[in-house]
């Protein structure tokens, strides 16, 4: 019998209730932030944007745009992490040209989301500064 890192039999079926799903989701958040340096960098950028937004006393619609940008970047980072792990699992950490393409395209989605966040930040903060 296989045991997980807590010495318990690992769950192989669907979650049975909301609290079980929430526990797994929070565990995934914890694991991602613990193991992915890029997510920690994104947290710092998000905190800087939030602090600057407080300083500029942004309008609530501007806050919606900033929050949207922050969450889009986080979602892209999480999906990129999922894709990297899935590809590594499928190719058993061996080089394969298609695996490289998948990882590169997945990383490009993070780049695109970061560019979107920069554009939103430039518009929102540029408007706040110059008005």
N, C-alpha and C positions, 0 to 999 in steps of 0.2 A: 504494500500500500504506500502510495506517495503521500508525503506530508508537506504542508507549506512551511514558510519560514517561522511561523508561530507554533509549529509542532502539531497543527490540526490537519484534518483531512481537507484538501482544497475543494472549494465549491466548483462544481462542473455544470450545474443547471442554472436556470433563470432565478433572479431575485424573487423572493416570495412576498416581500412587503416594501413599502416606501423607505422605512428606516434602514433596511438592508441595502437598498439602492443608494441611499444617501451616504451610508458608511463607505461603500465602495467608491463612490464619486469623490468623497473627501480624501480617501486613501490615494486615489489617482492624482488629485491636486497636490497632496503632500509629496508623493513620489516624483512628480514632474518638477516641482520647485526645488526639491532636494538634489535632483540629478541633472537638471538642464540649466547650464550657466546662462544661456540666452534669455530664459524666463526671468532670472533675477535682474538682468540688465533691463528688460522690459518693465519690470516693477519700478526700477529707479526712474526711468523715463516717464512712466505714468505718474509717479509721485511728484516729479518736477512739474509736469503739465498741470496736475491738480493744484499744487502750491501756487503756480503762476496764475492759474485761473482764479483762485481765491484772491490773490493780490490784485488782479485786474477787475475783480468784481463782475465776472461774466454774467450775461443774461442767461436765463434758464435754457433758451434754445441753443445758445453757444455751448452750454454744459452738455446738452444732449449730443451735440456733434463731437465734443471731446470724449465723452464716455463711449460713444459708438466707435470712435477711432481706437481707443484703448482696447475695447473688447474684441474688435476685429483683429488686431495684432495678436492678442492672446490666443484667440481661436486658431489663427494661422499657425502660431508656434506650436500649439497642442497637436494640431493635425500633422504638422511636419514631424513632430516627435513620434506620433503614432506610425506614420509612414516609414520613418527610418527604422523603427523597431520591427515593424512587420516585414520589411524587405530583408533586414538582417536575419530574421527568423526563417524566412523562406529560402534564402540562399546560404544559410548556415555560415554567415560572415565571410563568404567567399566572393571574390570579385566576379561580377557579371555586368556586361555593358548595359543591359536593360535595367538592372538594379540601380546602376549609377544614374541613368536617365530619370528614373522614378524619383530618386533622392534629390537630384538637381532641380527637377520641376517642382517638387514639393518645397524645396528651399526657395524657389522663385516666388511661390505664393506668399511666403513670409516677406520677401522683399517688396512685392507689390502692395501688401497690406501696410508695410512701413512707409512706403511712398505716399499711400493714401493718407495715413496718419499725419505725415509731414505737411501735406497739402492742406488738410483740415486745420492743423495747428497754425500754419502760416496765415490762412484766411481769418480764422477766429482771433488769434492773438494780434495779427496785423491790424484788423479792424478795431480791436480793443485799445491798442497802443495809439493809433493815429486818430482816434475820435475822442 
